[in-house]
Amino acid sequence: MDQYIGLDVSLKDTAISVREDGKRIWRGKCPSDPTLLAELIRKHAPHARRVVFETGPLSTWFYHALTAEGAPAICIEARHAQKVLNETLNKTDANDADGLAQLAEAGFYKAVRVKSFDAMLTRALVAARNQLLNLSTQLGNQIRGVMKTFGLIVPKGTGRVFDTHVRELLERQTSLAQIILPLLDAWHNIRKRAAILDRQLIAAARQSPATKLLMTVPGIGAITAVSYVAAIEDPENFRTSRSVGAWLGLTTRRYQSGEVDYDGHISRRGDNRLRGLLYEAATALLTRTSARTESSLKNWGLKLRERLGFKRAAVAVARKLAVIMHTMLKTGETFNPSAGTNALMKV
């Protein structure tokens, strides 16, 4: 008979529950190590049909490691699972594992696609760069704020201009300089590290034909293109290009009950970082006036802005960009500025 396993994963330990023919036949706990878990599964569930666990910080590692061990691992949507698991009277790790095993046996779950380690490395590179840039901005604002207290207003400027202005203002402020200069040195070091990651991102973009293809779209730079390719991985992961917009949370939510039926704001589900990058790309497309940005897509967005306002138009253009870029990856064709928006999305 087939066995169904539920894993409630935490950083230290993982609770395990094994079900067969509608009954629990074994449960236990072991350290959160996929190799040890695979040994326990082979021992207590030699005919494992599904091994189910929720999305989380360890899910990528667990999925690939368990799959390599021959276990039929399935990662399921945590929000969907929690609605069922929260119905239990006593919430414990063991009960959560039991609940996941029941979901595995019933087939009542929403499986998610687990990204490859290569895609996760790219995402980690983009995230690390963003974190360093945010730290740099915070330090710069901290320096400006402290100096304002003493009547020293740092003029607008970034990079070397900012550094020069700060040092000029501190020439006769010995006591204050002892506080600000260490912050300025840290600001310098962070910017240097961010520049190193920038070069790595640009090198990754140049080496990828898919990334170079997407960069033919107005408003799409190396960071957005690399992030998009890492998120999508294989265009065949999506049955239609239009589903990418919903996957990224760029489509409106709908609520219907009886006579009530209305559309709300966008769902904001999926990859927050990529959704933000696409919104920035849409903003650049709608606001820049260079000849490179002229296209049927931009004209469509500008007409939409007149009717709905800038923010809604930018969200709509971001969704179109997500769909068009998927179509380009699927067909291998470069962006056609003169093509209608419907033609660009017809895949």
SEGUKOL-194726 format. One line per field, with one value per residue (C-alpha): x, y, z. Coordinates in steps of 0.1 Angstrom, whole numbers, plus 2048, in hexadecimal, padded with zeros to 3 digits. Layout:
<pts>
px [X|...];
py [Y|...];
pz [Z|...];
</pts>
This chain:
<pts>
px [800|80B|817|813|82B|827|845|842|864|875|899|8A3|88B|872|852|848|827|821|7FE|7F2|7CE|7BF|7D2|7F2|80B|829|834|853|86D|891|8AA|8A3|8BB|8AC|8C5|8B9|895|899|8A7|889|871|881|87F|85B|84B|85C|83F|83D|826|829|83F|82F|83D|835|848|861|886|892|879|891|8AD|894|883|8A3|8B4|896|891|8B6|8B0|893|877|858|85B|83F|840|81E|811|814|7F6|7E0|7EC|7E8|7C3|7BF|7D8|7CA|7AA|7BB|7B2|7D6|7F1|811|82D|821|7FD|809|81C|7FC|7E8|801|801|7DB|7DD|7F7|7E0|7C1|7D4|7C5|7E3|7F1|814|82D|84A|86B|886|8A8|8C7|8D5|8B5|8B8|8DC|8D1|8B5|8CE|8E6|8CA|8BE|8E1|8E7|8C6|8CE|8EF|8DF|8C5|8E0|8F3|8D4|8CD|8F1|8F0|8CF|8DE|8FC|8E6|8CF|8EA|8FB|8DA|8D8|8F8|8ED|901|8EB|8FA|8F0|8DF|8F6|901|922|941|92D|91D|93F|94F|933|934|959|959|93E|952|973|96F|958|972|95B|93F|958|962|93E|935|955|952|92F|93C|957|93C|927|945|94B|927|926|945|936|916|92B|93B|918|90D|92A|920|8FC|907|91E|901|8EA|904|909|8E4|8D3|8B1|8BB|8C9|8A8|893|8A9|89C|87C|87B|880|88E|8B1|8CA|8BC|898|8A1|8B7|89D|881|895|89D|879|86A|887|876|85A|848|841|824|809|800|813|7F5|7F7|819|807|7F1|80F|821|803|7FC|7D8|7BA|7AA|786|76B|74A|72E|70A|702|723|73D|75B|77F|798|7BD|7D8|7DE|803|80A|82A|84D|84C|86E|867|845|856|871|856|843|863|868|845|84A|86A|858|83B|851|870|86E|88C|885|88E|86F|856|840|81C|81E|828|80C|7F3|800|7FE|7DA|7D3|7E3|7CB|7AD|7B9|7D6|7FB|7FE|7E3|7F1|814|806|7F4|814|828|810|812|838|838|822|835|857|84A|83E|861|872|85A|85D|881|877|883|86C|858|850|836|822|801|7FF|7E7|7FD|81B|808|7F9|80A];
py [800|824|839|85F|874|896|8AA|8C8|8D8|8F0|8FB|8E2|8C4|8B6|8A4|886|875|856|84C|82D|823|840|83A|847|82A|83D|85F|86D|889|88C|8A8|8BE|8AC|89F|881|875|87B|866|84A|84B|84C|82E|81B|824|82B|815|81B|841|851|875|888|8A9|8C8|8ED|90A|91A|924|8FF|8F4|8F8|8E4|8C9|8C5|8C0|8AB|894|891|887|86C|85E|86B|878|89A|8B4|8D8|8E7|90A|913|92C|911|8F6|90D|912|8ED|8E8|905|8F1|8D9|8DD|8DB|8E9|8D6|8CB|8A7|8B1|8C7|8AA|894|8AF|8B1|88B|88C|8A7|891|873|886|899|8B9|8D0|8EB|8E0|8FC|8FC|8FB|90F|900|909|91D|933|937|942|95D|968|969|97F|998|998|99E|9BB|9CB|9C6|9D8|9F4|9F9|9F9|A13|A29|A25|A2F|A4D|A59|A53|A69|A84|A83|A85|AA2|AB5|AB6|ACB|AE2|AD0|ACB|AB2|ABD|AA5|A8C|A68|A55|A6A|A8A|A80|A76|A96|AAB|A99|A9C|AC1|AC8|AB4|AC6|ADC|AC4|AAE|A9E|A98|A8A|A6F|A62|A68|A5C|A38|A38|A46|A2B|A10|A21|A1F|9FA|9F1|A03|9F0|9CF|9D8|9E2|9BF|9AE|9C6|9BA|996|99D|9AE|990|978|98D|98D|967|95F|960|961|980|992|98B|99A|9B9|9C3|9CD|9F3|9F8|9D5|9D6|9BB|9B7|9B4|99C|986|985|97C|95F|952|953|943|92B|917|928|907|909|91F|912|934|955|967|952|962|983|970|95C|97D|98C|9A6|99D|9AA|995|98C|988|978|96E|96D|98F|99E|99D|9B5|9B7|9C4|9CE|9B8|998|99F|97A|96A|97A|99D|9A7|99E|9AF|9CF|9CD|9CA|9E7|9FC|9F1|9FC|A1D|A23|A19|A32|A4F|A4F|A61|A52|A43|A20|A20|A28|A0A|9FF|9F3|A16|A26|A0E|A15|A3B|A39|A24|A3E|A59|A44|A32|A46|A3E|A23|A0D|A12|A08|9E9|9E0|9E5|9D1|9B4|9B8|9B7|997|986|994|98A|966|966|971|955|93C|947|954|974|997|9B3|9C2|9E7|9EA|9CB|9CF|9C5|9A9|99B|99C|988|96E|94E];
pz [800|7F9|816|81A|82F|83E|849|861|85B|874|876|891|88F|876|881|86B|866|850|845|833|82A|83D|85D|86D|86F|87E|889|898|897|88A|884|865|84E|82D|82D|84F|845|825|83A|852|834|824|846|850|82E|813|7FB|7FF|7E6|7F1|80A|810|822|822|812|828|82C|829|80E|7F0|802|80E|7EC|7D8|7F3|7F8|7D3|7CF|7E9|7D5|7EB|7D9|7E8|7E3|7F0|7F6|7FA|820|81F|811|829|848|842|847|862|877|87B|894|8B9|8C5|8AE|8B2|89A|89C|894|877|869|86C|85A|83E|83B|838|81D|80A|80D|801|7E6|7F4|7F0|7D9|7CD|7C6|7AE|7C0|7AF|7A7|7BB|79D|79D|7C2|7BF|7A7|7BE|7DB|7C6|7BE|7E2|7F0|7D8|7E2|807|803|7F0|80B|826|812|80F|835|83E|827|836|859|851|843|861|87B|869|867|88D|88D|871|856|838|81F|7FB|7E4|7D3|7D3|7D1|7D0|7D1|7F2|800|7F6|805|826|82A|822|83C|856|851|870|884|895|8AF|896|87C|895|893|86F|85E|86A|85C|83B|839|83F|824|80C|813|80E|7ED|7E2|7EA|7D8|7B9|7BA|7BA|79E|788|790|785|765|75D|763|74C|730|732|730|70D|71E|733|715|702|71E|71F|6FC|70E|717|73C|743|750|75A|77E|773|757|76D|788|76F|760|782|78D|76D|767|74B|737|735|75A|750|739|72C|72D|73D|75C|765|76E|787|794|79C|7AE|793|78D|7A1|7BC|7B8|7D3|7CB|7E3|7D9|7CA|7D4|7B8|7B6|7AD|7C7|7C6|7B7|7CB|7D2|7D3|7C7|7C3|7D4|7C8|7A3|7A5|7B1|796|77B|78A|788|764|75C|76D|759|739|73F|74B|735|714|701|6DF|6EC|702|6E6|6E0|6DD|701|70D|6F9|708|72B|726|71A|739|74F|743|74D|76D|77A|77A|795|786|763|770|780|75F|74B|764|75F|739|73C|750|736|718|727|72C|708|6FC|710|701|6DD|6DD|6CC|6D5|6E0|6C3|6CC|6B1|6B9|6CB|6F0|6E9|6CD|6E5|6FF|6E8|6F5];
</pts>
